Amino acid sequence: MSLNHDDSQDAPQPKAKGKIATRRVARSLAMQALYQWHMAGQSLNEIEAQFRVDNDFSGVDGAYFHELLNGVARQKTEVDQAIAPNLDRPLEELDPVELAILRLSTYELMQRIDVPYRVVINEGIELAKVYGATDGHKFVNGVLDKLAPSLRSAEVRNHKR
């Protein structure tokens, strides 16, 4: 299931070089896989296998893709509980693409303290700009800006000094 704007099933992933670039592609693919998991209800193993077959993983941090996909699914309840108080509507009413982005970003804020919170927010915004609705990136930014201080209080406090 592809979320590319041009609806091309065969749109090539850009060749990524370096840790930042390979993680960016991993996030993009993980977000698409999470969207598919939410919409189609397939097993994670099926989805991950399909993504690894259908995409060139030479420029992807495959371990990071695996962690994001499986970590979000494993901790879905905790992730959704963290997101919900920062929304202006019920979780069930969110656009599925924005929900996938928020889940991925929230998981990173909760579990990947090696990734600075500002990077997590910026990556979420960029995913929303590419895959989300017209102003989806503004919504994602607003939710993650509210969420970051509760999940990364020391880091956010230190940054604001």
Residue, then its C-alpha position, 0 to 999 in steps of 0.5 A: m500500500s503506497l502513500n506516494h502523492d502521485d499514486s505510483q506504486d513503483a516510486p523509487q525511494p531516494k538513495a540514502k547515505g549516512k545515518i540521518a538519511t537512512r533513518r529518515v527513509a526508515r521513518s517514512l517506510a515505517m509510517q507507511a507500514l503503520y498506516q497499512w497495519h491500521m487500515a488493512g489489519q494485516s499482521l506486522n510480519e506480513i507487512e514488514a516482509q512485503f515492505r522489504v520485498d517491495n522497497d530497495f532497503s540498501g539505503v534504509d536503516g532496516a533495524y530502525f524500520h523494524e524497531l519503529l514498526n514493532g515498537v509502535a505496535r507493541q506499545k500502541t496502548e501507551v502511545d495512544q494514551a500519551i497522544a490523546p490528551n493533546l488532541d482536539r478530537p477523539l483519536e478515532e477521528l484522526d486522519p489515518v496518515e496523521l495518526a500513523i505519524l503521531r504514533l511513530s513520533t510519540y514512540e520515538l519521544m518515549q523510547r529513543i532518547d538518543v534522538p533529540y526531541r526537536v529532530v523527532i518533531n521535525e521528522g514528523i512535520e516532514l512526513a506530514k508535509v509529504y503524506g498528510a493532508t494540506d495542513g496536516h503538518k501544522f496539526v502534527n506540529g501542534v500535537l508534538d509540541k504539546l507532547a514533548p514537554s511531558l515526555r522529555s521534560a528535562e531536554v525541553r527545559n534545557h533547550k529553552r534556557 
